[in-house]
Amino acid sequence: MELRELFNEQRIESGGSAVLLALYSPIGLILLILRIFIGIHVFVISSLLPKFSLLRRVILRVLQGILGFIVTSEGSKNHDEDVTMVVANHISVFDHVALNLILPCTVPNVWNFPKFLSWSMGFQDMGANQGRQSLVNNVKQYCAEEKHPVLAFPEGSVTSGRAGLLKYSVWPFSVGQSVQPVCISAHRPIAASLSHISSSLWLDIMWFLFVPFTLFHVKILPVMKKRESQTVEDFAREVQVAMATELKVEATKFTSQDKAEYIKRRTVDSSTTAESAAVTKLPPPPPPSDPAPIKTPPTPPPSPTQKEPPKFNFRQSWSEKETSGELEIMVRQVKEVLCDTDETVIREDLVKTNSVDATITNIVEGHISPEPSPAPTIEETGNAESKDNVTTSPGAQKFYDTSFAKTSKERQQSLLERKQALMAMARKHYQSKDGDK
C-alpha cells in the first residue's frame, strides 16, 4: 500500500455525486448559516454545564443532532470503568465530540492549538509541548486523581479511515497496563469526505455544518492488556492490528511524520508544475515593427586630411531601444525556468531566436552552453602547456543535461550533479595552479 492511499486527495468526488452536491448547495448554505447561530448556543451551554454530567450529555446530543452530528454506538457491554486509557482511530476533527456523547473522556491537547481554541474544543493541556515523558507523567497523575478516562488518538493525524491505519504512537500505551480500544466510522448522504489531505480545521467545520448530517458509529472493543514479556512497541502494534481487523483496513507502518513530509512534497510538486505550465503558455513577444525611413540631407565627402567619422546605424539603434524592455522580460522568463544559466548566454540566444520556448529548448538540449565562453588571457596563453597536462573526469564535464527532466526530483538530482561537477573542475584547476608554483 502507498502512503497516498490513506488520505482523501479531494473533498468532492467527480461524476454524478458532484452534480447532486451542486443541486443541494442552496439548501446547504441556508443550513450553514442557521447552524452557525445554533452552534454559538451549543458552545455556551457546553461551557456552563458540568463537563461529565448526564444532563449536559443529553442536551448536547439533541443540539448536536440539529447541527448534523448523529451518533450511534455498540459494544457498551465491553466498557470497563477501571480502564484509564481509551484509544481510537482518527478520521475527523470531531471524533472526540462523537465519542464524548457515548463515553465521557478527557482529551489531552497534543496538536499545539491555542489555549482558547483548545479549551473551546474540549482539549486539556497536559504538557505535550514539553516532551513525551512529561505528557505520560501528567496523564498518569490525572488518572490517579480523576475517575474519568483519557482519550488518545495514537495515529497522531487524520486519515480517510477506508484504507488503513497509521502506525500508533507508544505514549498512550505507556500510561497503564490496559487500554480500551474504540473504533470510529462515519457516513454522509452526499459524496463529501470528512477531510482531505490539505484541508484546514475551519474548512472541515464549515463542511460539517453544510452537509445534511454526518452519521458517526462508535464501537467499543474488549479491553486489551499488556503482557509482562511484551514491550510497549509490541503492545501498540497488537492494538493497531486488532483495530484494523475490526475496521477491515490495513495496519500500516507509515507515521504522522511521513504524512507531513508527503504534504510538503505534494505542495512543492504542485507549485513547480504550475510555474512550468505558466512559463510554457506565455506567448512569444511580437517582433518590433520597422520605423518609417527618415530622409536626411546628403553630407559632403570628407577631405583627404579629414578622417571619415564612424558610420551610425540609425535602424539598429532604434530597434535596440525599442526591444530592450521586452528582451529583459524574456530573459527573466527563461531565468525562472533555468536559474543556473548565465544571463549573457540567454540574452545572446534570445536575440537570435526572439522566442522564450526556442531558447529554453536550445539550452536544455545542449545546442548552446549554459556558461559564457571566457576570453583567453595572456596568463592562460602562457600556461597552455601546463594546463594541457590536467585531466578531468567525464563527470566533471557535465555542466548541462541532454534532456529536460519531467519531475522535480530528477531536476533536483541533475542540479546536484552539475554543482558537484563544477566543484570538481574548480578543485582540479586550483591544484594544477598550485603545482605550477
C-alpha positions as CSV (number, residue, x, y, z in Angstrom):
1,M,0.0,0.0,0.0
2,E,1.2,3.5,-0.8
3,L,1.0,6.4,1.6
4,R,-1.3,8.5,-0.5
5,E,-4.0,5.8,-0.4
6,L,-4.5,6.5,3.3
7,F,-5.9,10.0,2.7
8,N,-8.6,11.8,0.6
9,E,-6.9,13.7,-2.2
10,Q,-10.0,15.8,-2.8
11,R,-13.1,16.8,-1.0
12,I,-15.8,16.1,-3.6
13,E,-15.8,13.1,-5.9
14,S,-16.3,13.7,-9.6
15,G,-19.3,12.4,-11.6
16,G,-22.9,12.2,-10.6
17,S,-22.3,12.9,-7.0
18,A,-20.8,16.3,-7.8
19,V,-24.0,17.2,-9.7
20,L,-26.2,16.2,-6.8
21,L,-24.0,18.3,-4.5
22,A,-24.4,21.3,-6.8
23,L,-28.2,20.9,-6.7
24,Y,-28.0,20.7,-2.9
25,S,-25.8,23.8,-2.5
26,P,-28.6,26.4,-1.9
27,I,-30.1,24.3,0.9
28,G,-26.7,23.6,2.3
29,L,-25.8,27.3,2.5
30,I,-29.1,28.0,4.4
31,L,-28.3,25.2,6.8
32,L,-24.8,26.5,7.3
33,I,-26.0,30.0,8.3
34,L,-28.6,28.7,10.7
35,R,-26.3,26.2,12.3
36,I,-23.6,28.8,12.9
37,F,-26.1,30.6,15.2
38,I,-27.2,27.4,16.8
39,G,-23.6,26.4,17.3
40,I,-23.0,29.5,19.3
41,H,-25.7,28.5,21.8
42,V,-24.3,24.9,21.9
43,F,-20.9,26.3,22.8
44,V,-22.4,28.5,25.6
45,I,-24.4,25.6,27.1
46,S,-21.4,23.2,27.0
47,S,-19.3,25.8,28.7
48,L,-21.8,26.4,31.6
49,L,-22.9,22.9,32.4
50,P,-20.5,20.4,34.2
51,K,-18.4,18.6,31.7
52,F,-19.3,15.0,32.8
53,S,-22.9,15.5,33.9
54,L,-25.7,13.4,32.4
55,L,-27.8,16.5,31.7
56,R,-25.1,18.0,29.7
57,R,-24.7,14.9,27.5
58,V,-28.5,14.7,26.9
59,I,-28.8,18.4,25.9
60,L,-25.7,18.3,23.7
61,R,-26.8,15.2,22.0
62,V,-30.1,16.8,21.0
63,L,-28.5,20.1,19.9
64,Q,-25.7,18.4,18.1
65,G,-28.3,16.4,16.2
66,I,-29.7,19.7,15.0
67,L,-26.2,20.6,13.9
68,G,-25.9,17.4,11.9
69,F,-24.0,15.2,14.4
70,I,-25.8,11.9,14.7
71,V,-24.0,9.3,16.9
72,T,-24.8,5.6,17.2
73,S,-22.9,3.0,19.3
74,E,-22.5,-0.7,20.0
75,G,-20.4,-2.8,22.4
76,S,-21.3,-0.9,25.5
77,K,-21.0,-4.2,27.5
78,N,-17.2,-4.2,26.7
79,H,-16.7,-0.9,28.5
80,D,-14.6,-1.2,31.7
81,E,-14.8,1.7,34.1
82,D,-11.5,0.8,35.7
83,V,-9.5,1.3,32.4
84,T,-7.9,4.8,32.4
85,M,-6.8,5.0,28.8
86,V,-9.1,4.9,25.7
87,V,-7.6,4.7,22.2
88,A,-9.4,5.4,19.0
89,N,-8.7,5.8,15.3
90,H,-8.8,9.3,13.9
91,I,-11.0,10.2,10.9
92,S,-12.2,13.8,11.6
93,V,-11.7,16.8,13.8
94,F,-14.9,15.9,15.7
95,D,-14.1,12.3,16.7
96,H,-13.8,13.3,20.3
97,V,-17.1,15.1,20.2
98,A,-18.9,12.0,19.0
99,L,-17.1,9.7,21.4
100,N,-17.8,12.0,24.4
101,L,-21.5,11.6,23.8
102,I,-21.1,7.8,24.4
103,L,-18.1,7.6,26.6
104,P,-17.1,10.8,28.5
105,C,-13.3,11.3,28.3
106,T,-10.7,13.9,28.7
107,V,-8.6,14.6,25.6
108,P,-5.1,16.0,26.1
109,N,-4.0,18.7,23.7
110,V,-1.2,17.2,21.6
111,W,-1.8,19.4,18.5
112,N,-0.4,22.7,19.8
113,F,-3.7,24.5,19.5
114,P,-4.0,28.0,21.1
115,K,-5.3,27.9,24.6
116,F,-8.8,29.4,23.8
117,L,-9.3,27.1,20.8
118,S,-8.1,24.1,22.9
119,W,-10.5,24.9,25.7
120,S,-13.5,25.6,23.3
121,M,-13.0,22.2,21.6
122,G,-12.7,20.3,25.0
123,F,-9.0,19.6,25.0
124,Q,-6.9,19.8,28.2
125,D,-3.3,20.9,28.4
126,M,-1.2,18.1,29.9
127,G,2.3,19.3,28.9
128,A,2.5,17.7,25.5
129,N,4.8,20.6,24.2
130,Q,7.3,19.7,27.0
131,G,8.0,16.2,25.6
132,R,6.5,12.7,25.6
133,Q,7.8,11.8,29.1
134,S,6.2,14.9,30.6
135,L,2.9,14.1,28.9
136,V,2.9,10.5,30.2
137,N,3.7,11.6,33.7
138,N,0.9,14.2,33.7
139,V,-1.6,11.7,32.3
140,K,-0.7,9.2,35.0
141,Q,-1.2,11.9,37.6
142,Y,-4.5,12.8,36.2
143,C,-5.7,9.2,36.0
144,A,-4.7,8.7,39.7
145,E,-6.8,11.7,40.8
146,E,-9.8,11.5,38.4
147,K,-12.2,8.7,37.6
148,H,-12.8,9.6,34.0
149,P,-10.5,8.0,31.4
150,V,-8.2,9.8,29.0
151,L,-8.9,9.6,25.2
152,A,-5.9,9.4,22.8
153,F,-5.6,9.1,19.1
154,P,-2.3,7.2,18.7
155,E,-2.2,7.7,14.9
156,G,-1.4,11.4,15.5
157,S,-3.1,12.6,12.3
158,V,-6.4,12.2,10.4
159,T,-6.8,9.6,7.7
160,S,-9.7,8.6,5.4
161,G,-10.5,5.6,7.5
162,R,-11.2,3.5,4.5
163,A,-7.7,2.0,3.6
164,G,-5.5,1.7,6.6
165,L,-4.3,3.0,10.0
166,L,-1.1,5.0,10.6
167,K,1.5,3.5,12.9
168,Y,0.4,4.0,16.6
169,S,2.4,6.2,18.9
170,V,3.6,4.4,22.0
171,W,2.8,7.1,24.6
172,P,-0.8,6.1,25.2
173,F,0.3,2.5,25.9
174,S,3.0,3.7,28.5
175,V,0.4,5.0,30.9
176,G,-1.1,1.7,32.2
177,Q,-1.2,-2.0,31.6
178,S,-4.5,-2.0,29.7
179,V,-6.4,0.1,27.2
180,Q,-9.9,0.4,25.9
181,P,-9.9,0.3,22.0
182,V,-12.7,2.1,20.3
183,C,-13.4,2.1,16.5
184,I,-15.0,5.1,14.9
185,S,-16.5,5.2,11.4
186,A,-18.6,7.9,9.7
187,H,-21.0,8.2,6.7
188,R,-22.6,11.1,4.9
189,P,-25.6,11.1,2.5
190,I,-23.7,13.1,-0.1
191,A,-20.2,12.4,-1.6
192,A,-18.2,14.9,0.5
193,S,-15.3,13.5,2.5
194,L,-14.9,14.3,6.2
195,S,-11.5,15.8,5.4
196,H,-8.8,15.8,2.8
197,I,-5.1,15.9,3.0
198,S,-4.6,19.7,2.6
199,S,-7.8,20.8,4.4
200,S,-7.8,23.2,7.4
201,L,-9.7,22.9,10.7
202,W,-12.2,25.7,10.0
203,L,-12.9,24.3,6.5
204,D,-13.7,20.9,7.9
205,I,-16.1,22.6,10.5
206,M,-17.8,24.5,7.7
207,W,-18.4,21.3,5.7
208,F,-19.8,19.6,8.8
209,L,-22.4,22.4,9.1
210,F,-23.0,22.4,5.3
211,V,-23.9,18.8,4.7
212,P,-27.4,17.4,5.8
213,F,-25.9,15.3,8.5
214,T,-22.9,13.2,9.4
215,L,-23.6,9.8,11.0
216,F,-20.9,8.6,13.4
217,H,-20.8,5.0,14.6
218,V,-18.8,4.2,17.7
219,K,-17.9,0.6,18.5
220,I,-16.3,-0.3,21.9
221,L,-14.0,-3.3,21.7
222,P,-13.0,-5.5,24.6
223,V,-10.2,-4.3,26.9
224,M,-6.7,-5.3,25.8
225,K,-4.0,-5.9,28.4
226,K,-0.2,-5.7,28.0
227,R,1.7,-9.0,28.8
228,E,4.7,-8.9,31.1
229,S,7.1,-10.1,28.4
230,Q,5.7,-7.6,25.9
231,T,7.3,-4.3,25.1
232,V,5.4,-1.1,24.7
233,E,6.0,-1.0,21.0
234,D,4.7,-4.6,20.5
235,F,1.7,-3.8,22.6
236,A,0.9,-0.7,20.5
237,R,1.3,-2.8,17.3
238,E,-1.0,-5.5,18.7
239,V,-3.8,-3.0,19.4
240,Q,-3.3,-1.4,16.0
241,V,-3.7,-4.8,14.2
242,A,-6.8,-5.6,16.3
243,M,-8.5,-2.3,15.5
244,A,-7.5,-2.6,11.8
245,T,-9.0,-6.1,11.6
246,E,-12.3,-4.7,13.1
247,L,-12.4,-1.8,10.7
248,K,-11.4,-4.1,7.8
249,V,-8.4,-2.0,6.8
250,E,-4.6,-2.5,6.8
251,A,-2.3,-1.7,9.8
252,T,0.5,0.2,8.0
253,K,3.9,1.3,9.3
254,F,3.5,4.8,8.0
255,T,3.7,7.5,10.7
256,S,2.2,11.0,11.0
257,Q,5.7,12.4,10.2
258,D,5.5,10.5,6.8
259,K,2.2,12.3,6.1
260,A,3.8,15.7,6.9
261,E,6.6,15.0,4.5
262,Y,4.2,13.8,1.8
263,I,2.2,17.0,2.1
264,K,5.4,19.1,1.7
265,R,6.4,17.2,-1.4
266,R,3.0,17.4,-2.8
267,T,2.9,21.2,-2.3
268,V,6.3,21.7,-3.9
269,D,5.5,19.5,-6.9
270,S,2.2,21.3,-7.4
271,S,3.8,24.8,-7.3
272,T,6.6,23.7,-9.6
273,T,4.2,22.2,-12.2
274,A,2.1,25.4,-12.1
275,E,5.1,27.6,-12.6
276,S,6.4,25.5,-15.5
277,A,2.9,25.5,-17.2
278,A,2.6,29.2,-16.8
279,V,6.0,29.9,-18.4
280,T,5.3,27.4,-21.2
281,K,2.0,29.0,-22.0
282,L,3.4,32.6,-22.3
283,P,3.1,33.7,-26.0
284,P,6.3,34.9,-27.7
285,P,6.6,38.7,-27.8
286,P,5.6,40.3,-31.2
287,P,8.5,41.3,-33.4
288,P,9.3,45.0,-33.4
289,S,7.8,47.0,-36.2
290,D,10.1,48.8,-38.6
291,P,10.1,52.6,-38.2
292,A,9.4,54.8,-41.2
293,P,12.6,55.8,-43.0
294,I,13.8,59.3,-42.3
295,K,15.2,61.3,-45.1
296,T,18.5,63.1,-44.3
297,P,20.3,65.6,-46.4
298,P,23.4,64.3,-48.2
299,T,26.6,65.0,-46.5
300,P,29.6,66.3,-48.4
301,P,32.5,63.9,-48.9
302,P,35.3,64.3,-46.3
303,S,38.5,66.0,-47.3
304,P,41.7,63.9,-47.7
305,T,43.2,65.2,-44.5
306,Q,39.9,64.7,-42.5
307,K,39.2,61.2,-41.1
308,E,35.9,59.7,-42.1
309,P,33.5,59.6,-39.0
310,P,32.2,56.3,-37.8
311,K,29.0,55.2,-39.5
312,F,25.9,55.4,-37.4
313,N,23.3,52.7,-38.0
314,F,20.1,54.5,-37.1
315,R,17.8,51.5,-37.8
316,Q,19.8,49.2,-35.4
317,S,20.0,51.8,-32.6
318,W,16.2,52.4,-32.8
319,S,15.4,48.6,-32.7
320,E,17.7,48.1,-29.7
321,K,16.0,50.9,-27.7
322,E,12.5,49.6,-28.7
323,T,13.1,46.0,-27.7
324,S,15.4,46.3,-24.7
325,G,12.5,46.2,-22.3
326,E,10.9,43.2,-24.0
327,L,14.2,41.4,-24.2
328,E,14.8,41.8,-20.4
329,I,11.3,40.4,-19.7
330,M,12.1,37.4,-21.9
331,V,15.5,36.9,-20.2
332,R,13.7,36.8,-16.8
333,Q,11.2,34.3,-18.1
334,V,14.0,31.9,-19.2
335,K,15.9,32.6,-16.0
336,E,12.9,31.4,-13.9
337,V,13.0,28.0,-15.6
338,L,16.8,27.6,-16.0
339,C,18.1,29.5,-13.0
340,D,21.7,28.2,-13.4
341,T,22.1,29.5,-16.9
342,D,24.1,32.8,-17.3
343,E,22.0,35.8,-18.4
344,T,24.6,36.7,-21.1
345,V,24.0,33.3,-22.8
346,I,20.2,33.7,-22.6
347,R,20.3,37.2,-23.9
348,E,22.5,36.3,-26.9
349,D,20.3,33.4,-27.9
350,L,17.1,35.4,-27.5
351,V,18.5,38.0,-29.9
352,K,18.8,35.2,-32.5
353,T,15.5,33.3,-31.8
354,N,13.2,36.0,-30.4
355,S,11.4,33.2,-28.6
356,V,11.4,32.0,-24.9
357,D,10.4,28.4,-25.8
358,A,13.1,28.2,-28.5
359,T,15.8,29.5,-26.2
360,I,14.8,27.1,-23.4
361,T,14.9,24.2,-25.9
362,N,18.3,25.2,-27.1
363,I,19.8,25.3,-23.6
364,V,18.1,22.1,-22.4
365,E,19.0,20.1,-25.5
366,G,22.6,21.3,-25.3
367,H,22.7,23.3,-28.5
368,I,24.3,26.1,-26.6
369,S,26.4,26.1,-23.4
370,P,24.8,27.4,-20.2
371,E,28.0,29.2,-19.3
372,P,29.5,32.1,-21.3
373,S,32.8,31.4,-23.1
374,P,35.6,33.3,-21.2
375,A,38.0,35.3,-23.3
376,P,41.6,34.0,-23.3
377,T,44.1,36.0,-21.2
378,I,47.9,36.3,-21.6
379,E,48.4,34.2,-18.5
380,E,46.2,31.5,-19.8
381,T,48.0,31.5,-23.1
382,G,51.4,31.3,-21.4
383,N,50.4,28.4,-19.2
384,A,48.7,26.4,-22.0
385,E,51.2,23.7,-21.9
386,S,50.8,23.2,-18.1
387,K,47.0,23.2,-18.4
388,D,47.1,20.6,-21.1
389,N,48.5,18.1,-18.6
390,V,45.5,18.5,-16.3
391,T,42.9,15.8,-16.9
392,T,39.4,15.8,-15.6
393,S,36.9,13.0,-15.2
394,P,34.0,12.7,-17.6
395,G,31.6,13.6,-14.7
396,A,33.4,16.9,-14.3
397,Q,32.4,18.0,-17.8
398,K,28.7,17.5,-17.2
399,F,27.5,21.1,-16.9
400,Y,24.1,20.6,-18.6
401,D,21.7,17.7,-19.4
402,T,20.8,16.5,-22.8
403,S,17.1,16.5,-21.9
404,F,14.8,18.4,-19.6
405,A,13.7,16.2,-16.7
406,K,10.0,15.6,-16.2
407,T,9.8,15.5,-12.4
408,S,11.1,18.0,-9.8
409,K,13.1,15.2,-8.1
410,E,15.0,14.4,-11.3
411,R,15.7,18.1,-11.9
412,Q,17.0,18.5,-8.4
413,Q,19.3,15.5,-8.9
414,S,20.5,17.0,-12.1
415,L,21.3,20.3,-10.4
416,L,23.2,18.5,-7.7
417,E,25.3,16.6,-10.2
418,R,26.2,19.8,-12.1
419,K,27.2,21.5,-8.9
420,Q,29.5,18.6,-8.0
421,A,31.0,18.7,-11.5
422,L,31.7,22.4,-11.3
423,M,33.3,22.0,-7.8
424,A,35.5,19.1,-9.1
425,M,36.6,21.2,-12.1
426,A,37.5,24.1,-9.9
427,R,39.4,21.9,-7.4
428,K,41.5,20.4,-10.2
429,H,42.2,23.8,-11.7
430,Y,43.3,25.1,-8.3
431,Q,45.6,22.0,-7.8
432,S,47.1,22.5,-11.2
433,K,47.9,26.1,-10.5
434,D,49.3,25.3,-7.0
435,G,51.5,22.6,-8.6
436,D,53.0,25.1,-11.1
437,K,54.2,27.2,-8.2
